[in-house]
């Protein structure tokens, strides 16, 4: 059962989120926008099934559906009886429609090498790999693990699996051998696709070596396909390991797409669980593709001549939906980048935008706050005039970061779509539609058409205005179909809190103008002297100070208050840690929210412990603040960060 005691203090939220600035779509943007008419919300609310059925018609179907929705809470089936193929919808139909020569991927390697790949070329590569997989005995329903850097072959691997009906499970290329092993064994994958390595900050990630360590204890793995990316010396096990280039050279570039039932599984993607055991989130072919295809077009106002860049790795759901399946089903031209934003210099992202004339840029608040910390000189030295739309994904974006993004990257000309969704939802659920939605810095604005959300208190009572817990009251096509191998955990995690209502685990607030503000995980709520305070509230207040680049806040035990607040703060360059700065920041938070939210402790740090996807590991910060032994650190991008922070905290 999900934890309770998560209702939010409205006075705290109101104090922090009293945002009056509203940015309206320009007349020119509205005139050209894909969605121009606000009546789309009313039509979708009146008949959601009809709305989603119209969206589904955008795809090519092998066999039409006989029933739009079969809903037996908490299990849904969408477009019942229909058949289609995701790979066909991302490749073949575009070639059939005369778009074979259109650029699909503009690939940039971290060392500076690049490729321009058309839909025709991508299709041939996918077909060859699909045939190679079949030659190794992979068939419909088999699971294939993918552990690769951001290179075109990673996308080919996903689409090749989809083509033959195999289920892919992508594991982020920065995960450890232990994490890879756990996911392979849980999925019982028969094939692993990896590479000899990948480039990151000028160094080679030894992916093949890590893969070898993992599969030593993976009895289900029969074959490993290895892409030669870095020309790093690796050991190839005879009979098990196959070089990608040698394998596909033998194959034909035509492979008939497998007709997939709408509820046939497309992929399993593992996400963090509160128990520590990763959850294998299952997504099926039909509903997921409808959600990915529709939201890519609507939210990003995607046009034929756009150059789209989602910076997410394909190891995360954002890379699945808004690099592979969503944009490619829309025949988009998009950028794929292998490395980090600060190699060889801190202007790498801006140079890529300049080089490829990117028009739509979709990245994370964590990255935006890093850009803020580095200073405006980096983007100012690049030409970013091609940009027309910006996006944010991964966590709530604080108003200051929103304004920095809007001002220094968008030059006050680009709408920002701040998107809320999850691995579990499959596609964006809350976001502006840039041609018709007013924007507020830091607000995700409103649910998309066909998505119905409510704000509830602990007892399930609806809150019209103020803070509470987010709930989704009706099924949507791209919703997860369960947790791999554990249907009971699926029911308990997402559907046990309120009957028939999906529990995403996030806090939310609706302001007096009807705008929605995501407040972070409800398990990131601190109970201070009887008041529920969101970590997001205090973090936003700290980052609001002009000297602060980034912050993370946790609750620590307090004999009088129950919990007190500890803040870990990264200062912007040019600002120095001092006792005066600690006092200033404590007073700033008290002024922004109230004395109850004043941090008990503030510690300055050059870095925060983050996962490889960029999420702050507050669990480890709690361990540090409470003086406990550190918990599991296997998912950290840099273990040294947390060790250094622990030593510094103990000295303070």
Long-range contacts (C-beta under 8 A, 24 or more apart in sequence): 1-492, 1-496, 1-497, 2-493, 2-496, 2-497, 2-503, 2-505, 2-522, 3-522, 3-523, 4-458, 5-458, 5-525, 5-527, 5-532, 6-458, 6-469, 6-507, 6-522, 6-523, 6-525, 6-532, 7-457, 7-458, 7-467, 7-468, 7-469, 7-532, 8-466, 8-467, 8-468, 8-507, 8-509, 8-519, 8-525, 8-532, 8-534, 9-467, 9-531, 9-532, 9-533, 10-466, 10-467, 10-509, 11-594, 12-467, 12-531, 12-532, 12-533, 12-534, 12-537, 12-593, 12-594, 12-596, 12-597, 13-466, 13-467, 13-509, 13-517, 13-519, 13-534, 13-537, 14-466, 14-511, 15-592, 15-593, 15-594, 16-537, 16-540, 16-541, 16-592, 16-593, 17-442, 17-443, 17-509, 17-511, 17-517, 19-399, 19-440, 19-441, 19-442, 19-443, 19-511, 19-515, 21-440, 21-441, 22-438, 22-439, 22-440, 22-513, 23-406, 23-415, 23-438, 23-439, 23-440, 23-441, 24-438, 24-439, 25-415, 25-434, 25-435, 25-436, 25-437, 25-438, 26-413, 29-388, 29-415, 29-434, 29-435, 30-435, 30-436, 32-303, 32-435, 33-301, 33-433, 33-434, 33-435, 33-436, 34-297, 34-298, 34-301, 34-302, 34-303, 34-435, 35-298, 35-301, 35-433, 35-435, 35-436, 36-435, 36-436, 37-436, 38-436, 40-433, 40-449, 41-446, 41-449, 43-449, 44-449, 44-450, 45-449, 45-452, 48-450, 48-452, 48-474, 51-449, 51-450, 52-78, 52-290, 52-450, 52-476, 52-477, 53-79, 55-290, 55-293, 55-294, 55-450, 55-477, 56-82, 56-286, 56-290, 56-477, 58-290, 58-293, 58-294, 58-297, 59-84, 59-89, 59-289, 59-290, 59-293, 59-329, 60-84, 60-88, 60-89, 60-93, 62-259, 63-259, 65-262, 65-286, 69-475, 71-475, 73-495, 73-499, 73-500, 74-490, 74-491, 74-494, 74-495, 74-500, 74-502, 75-481, 75-482, 76-287, 76-475, 76-479, 76-481, 77-262, 77-263, 78-262, 78-286, 78-287, 78-290, 78-475, 78-477, 79-262, 79-286, 79-287, 79-290, 79-477, 80-262, 80-263, 81-262, 82-261, 82-262, 82-286, 83-259, 83-260, 83-261, 83-262, 84-259, 84-260, 84-262, 84-285, 84-286, 84-289, 85-162, 85-163, 85-257, 85-258, 85-259, 85-260, 85-285, 86-159, 86-162, 86-260, 86-266, 86-285, 86-289, 86-325, 86-329, 87-126, 87-130, 87-159, 87-160, 87-162, 87-163, 87-257, 88-163, 88-257, 89-289, 89-293, 89-329, 90-159, 90-162, 90-324, 90-325, 90-328, 90-329, 91-119, 91-122, 91-123, 91-126, 91-159, 91-328, 92-123, 92-257, 94-119, 94-331, 95-119, 95-120, 95-123, 97-331, 99-331, 102-331, 102-333, 103-333, 104-328, 104-332, 104-333, 104-334, 105-152, 105-155, 105-333, 105-334, 105-335, 105-336, 106-307, 106-333, 106-334, 106-335, 106-336, 106-356, 107-151, 107-152, 107-335, 107-336, 107-337, 107-338, 108-335, 108-336, 108-337, 108-338, 108-352, 108-355, 108-356, 109-151, 109-199, 109-338, 109-339, 110-199, 110-200, 110-201, 110-202, 110-337, 110-338, 110-339, 110-340, 110-343, 111-199, 115-152, 117-152, 119-331, 122-152, 122-155, 122-156, 122-159, 123-253, 124-253, 125-152, 125-153, 125-156, 125-248, 125-253, 126-156, 126-159, 126-160, 126-163, 126-255, 127-160, 127-163, 127-251, 127-252, 127-253, 127-254, 127-255, 128-248, 128-251, 128-252, 128-253, 128-255, 129-153, 129-156, 129-157, 129-160, 129-244, 129-248, 129-251, 130-160, 130-161, 130-163, 130-164, 130-255, 131-248, 131-251, 131-252, 131-255, 132-225, 132-247, 132-248, 132-250, 132-251, 133-160, 133-161, 133-164, 133-166, 133-191, 134-164, 134-255, 135-247, 135-250, 135-251, 136-191, 136-222, 136-223, 136-225, 136-242, 137-190, 137-222, 137-223, 138-164, 138-166, 138-190, 138-191, 139-164, 139-165, 139-166, 140-164, 140-165, 140-166, 140-258, 140-264, 141-165, 141-166, 141-167, 141-264, 141-265, 142-166, 142-167, 142-189, 142-190, 142-191, 143-167, 143-168, 143-169, 143-187, 143-188, 143-189, 143-190, 143-268, 144-168, 144-169, 144-189, 144-190, 144-191, 144-192, 144-193, 145-169, 145-170, 145-171, 145-180, 145-183, 145-184, 145-187, 145-189, 145-191, 145-192, 145-193, 145-221, 146-170, 146-171, 146-192, 146-193, 146-194, 146-314, 147-171, 147-173, 147-175, 147-180, 147-192, 147-193, 147-194, 147-207, 147-210, 147-211, 147-214, 148-173, 148-193, 148-194, 148-195, 148-198, 148-207, 148-227, 148-314, 149-173, 149-195, 149-197, 149-198, 149-199, 149-200, 149-205, 149-207, 149-229, 149-338, 150-198, 150-313, 150-314, 150-336, 150-337, 150-338, 150-339, 151-195, 151-198, 151-227, 151-229, 151-336, 151-338, 152-336, 153-193, 153-195, 153-227, 153-244, 154-314, 155-314, 155-323, 155-324, 155-328, 155-336, 157-193, 158-267, 158-314, 158-320, 158-324, 159-324, 159-328, 161-267, 162-260, 162-266, 162-285, 163-255, 163-257, 163-258, 164-255, 164-258, 165-258, 165-260, 165-264, 166-191, 167-265, 167-266, 167-267, 167-268, 168-266, 168-267, 168-268, 169-267, 169-268, 169-269, 169-270, 169-280, 170-267, 170-269, 170-314, 170-315, 170-319, 170-320, 171-270, 171-315, 172-313, 172-315, 172-316, 172-612, 172-613, 173-198, 173-205, 173-207, 173-313, 173-315, 174-200, 174-205, 174-315, 174-612, 174-637, 175-315, 175-612, 175-634, 175-635, 176-210, 176-634, 176-635, 177-210, 177-211, 177-213, 177-214, 178-214, 178-634, 179-278, 179-634, 179-635, 180-210, 180-211, 180-214, 181-213, 181-214, 181-215, 181-217, 181-218, 182-278, 183-270, 183-278, 183-280, 184-214, 184-215, 184-218, 184-220, 184-221, 185-217, 185-218, 185-220, 186-270, 186-278, 186-280, 186-484, 186-485, 187-268, 187-280, 187-484, 188-220, 189-218, 189-220, 189-221, 190-220, 190-221, 190-222, 190-223, 191-221, 191-222, 191-223, 191-224, 191-225, 192-218, 192-221, 192-223, 192-224, 192-225, 193-224, 193-225, 193-227, 193-244, 194-224, 194-225, 194-226, 194-227, 195-226, 195-227, 195-228, 195-229, 195-230, 195-244, 196-226, 196-227, 196-228, 196-229, 196-230, 196-231, 196-232, 196-234, 197-229, 197-230, 197-232, 197-234, 198-229, 198-230, 198-338, 199-229, 199-230, 199-338, 199-339, 200-339, 200-340, 200-343, 201-339, 201-340, 201-342, 201-343, 202-343, 202-344, 204-230, 204-232, 206-232, 208-232, 208-234, 208-235, 209-234, 212-237, 260-285, 260-286, 261-285, 261-286, 262-286, 262-287, 263-481, 265-481, 267-320, 268-484, 269-316, 269-317, 269-320, 269-423, 271-317, 271-422, 271-423, 271-424, 272-635, 273-493, 274-523, 276-632, 279-483, 279-486, 279-489, 279-493, 280-483, 280-484, 280-485, 280-486, 281-317, 281-423, 281-424, 281-480, 281-483, 281-484, 282-480, 282-481, 282-482, 282-483, 282-484, 283-426, 283-478, 283-480, 283-481, 284-481, 286-477, 287-426, 287-476, 287-477, 287-478, 287-479, 288-325, 288-426, 288-427, 288-477, 288-478, 289-325, 289-329, 290-477, 290-478, 291-321, 291-426, 291-427, 291-476, 291-477, 291-478, 292-321, 292-322, 292-325, 292-326, 292-329, 292-426, 292-427, 292-478, 293-325, 293-326, 293-329, 293-330, 294-427, 295-321, 295-326, 295-427, 295-428, 295-431, 295-448, 296-321, 296-322, 296-326, 296-327, 296-329, 296-330, 296-332, 297-330, 298-433, 298-448, 298-449, 299-391, 299-417, 299-419, 299-428, 299-431, 299-432, 299-433, 299-434, 299-448, 300-360, 300-362, 300-389, 300-391, 300-417, 300-434, 301-360, 301-389, 301-433, 301-434, 301-435, 302-327, 302-330, 302-332, 302-360, 304-331, 305-359, 306-332, 306-333, 306-359, 306-360, 307-333, 307-334, 307-335, 307-356, 307-357, 307-358, 307-359, 307-360, 307-386, 308-332, 308-333, 308-334, 308-335, 308-358, 308-359, 308-360, 308-362, 309-334, 309-335, 309-337, 309-352, 309-353, 309-356, 309-358, 309-360, 309-361, 309-362, 310-334, 310-362, 310-363, 310-391, 311-337, 311-341, 311-349, 311-361, 311-362, 311-363, 311-364, 311-367, 312-362, 312-364, 312-393, 313-613, 315-612, 315-613, 316-423, 316-613, 317-422, 317-423, 317-426, 318-362, 318-393, 318-394, 321-426, 321-427, 322-362, 322-393, 326-427, 341-367, 341-370, 341-371, 342-370, 342-374, 345-378, 346-371, 346-374, 346-378, 347-378, 347-379, 347-381, 347-382, 350-378, 350-379, 350-381, 350-382, 350-384, 351-382, 353-382, 353-384, 353-386, 353-387, 354-382, 354-383, 354-384, 354-386, 357-386, 358-386, 358-387, 359-386, 359-387, 359-388, 359-389, 360-387, 360-388, 360-389, 360-390, 360-391, 361-387, 361-389, 361-390, 361-391, 361-409, 362-390, 362-391, 362-392, 362-393, 363-391, 363-392, 363-393, 364-392, 364-393, 364-394, 364-395, 364-614, 365-392, 365-394, 365-395, 365-396, 365-397, 365-398, 365-401, 366-394, 366-395, 366-550, 366-610, 366-614, 366-615, 366-616, 367-614, 368-392, 368-397, 368-401, 368-404, 368-405, 369-401, 369-543, 369-549, 369-550, 370-549, 370-550, 371-404, 371-409, 372-400, 372-401, 372-404, 372-549, 372-572, 373-549, 373-550, 373-570, 373-572, 373-573, 374-573, 375-573, 376-408, 379-408, 379-409, 380-408, 384-409, 384-411, 385-411, 387-411, 387-413, 387-414, 388-413, 388-414, 389-414, 389-415, 389-417, 389-434, 390-414, 390-415, 390-416, 390-417, 391-416, 391-417, 391-418, 391-419, 392-416, 392-417, 392-418, 392-419, 393-419, 393-421, 394-613, 394-614, 394-615, 395-520, 395-615, 396-420, 396-442, 396-444, 396-517, 396-518, 396-519, 396-520, 396-536, 397-442, 398-442, 398-539, 398-540, 398-543, 398-544, 399-441, 399-442, 399-540, 399-544, 400-441, 400-540, 400-543, 400-544, 401-543, 402-441, 402-442, 403-441, 406-441, 415-439, 418-442, 418-443, 418-444, 418-445, 419-444, 420-444, 420-506, 420-516, 420-518, 422-504, 423-480, 424-479, 424-480, 424-494, 424-504, 425-472, 425-476, 425-478, 425-479, 425-480, 425-504, 426-478, 426-479, 426-480, 427-478, 429-453, 429-472, 429-476, 430-516, 430-518, 440-513, 440-515, 442-517, 442-540, 443-511, 443-515, 443-516, 443-517, 444-516, 444-517, 444-518, 445-515, 445-516, 446-514, 446-515, 446-516, 447-516, 450-476, 451-476, 453-508, 453-516, 454-501, 455-508, 455-509, 455-510, 456-498, 456-501, 460-497, 460-498, 460-501, 463-510, 464-510, 465-510, 465-511, 465-512, 466-509, 466-510, 467-507, 467-508, 467-509, 467-519, 467-534, 468-507, 468-508, 468-509, 469-503, 469-506, 469-507, 469-508, 469-522, 470-504, 470-506, 470-507, 470-508, 470-518, 471-498, 471-501, 471-502, 471-503, 471-504, 472-501, 472-502, 472-504, 473-500, 473-501, 473-502, 507-534, 507-536, 524-618, 526-553, 526-554, 526-555, 526-563, 526-565, 527-555, 527-562, 527-563, 528-555, 528-558, 528-561, 528-562, 528-563, 528-564, 528-565, 528-596, 528-597, 529-560, 529-561, 529-562, 529-596, 530-562, 531-596, 533-565, 533-593, 533-596, 533-597, 535-618, 537-593, 537-597, 538-565, 538-567, 538-589, 538-593, 538-597, 538-599, 539-567, 541-588, 541-589, 541-592, 541-593, 541-597, 542-567, 542-569, 542-585, 542-588, 542-589, 542-599, 544-588, 544-592, 545-584, 545-585, 545-588, 546-572, 547-571, 547-572, 547-575, 547-581, 547-584, 547-585, 548-572, 548-585, 550-608, 552-608, 552-616, 552-618, 552-621, 553-599, 553-618, 554-618, 554-621, 554-622, 554-625, 555-622, 556-600, 556-601, 556-622, 556-625, 556-626, 557-626, 558-600, 564-599, 564-600, 564-601, 565-597, 565-598, 565-599, 565-600, 565-601, 566-599, 566-600, 566-601, 566-602, 566-603, 566-621, 566-625, 567-599, 567-601, 567-602, 567-603, 568-602, 568-603, 568-605, 568-608, 568-621, 568-645, 569-602, 569-603, 569-604, 569-605, 570-604, 570-605, 570-606, 570-607, 570-608, 571-604, 577-604, 601-625, 601-652, 603-645, 603-648, 603-649, 603-652, 605-645, 605-648, 607-638, 607-641, 607-645, 608-641, 608-645, 609-633, 609-636, 609-638, 609-641, 609-642, 609-645, 610-636, 610-637, 610-638, 610-641, 611-635, 611-636, 611-637, 612-636, 612-637, 617-642, 621-645, 624-649, 625-649
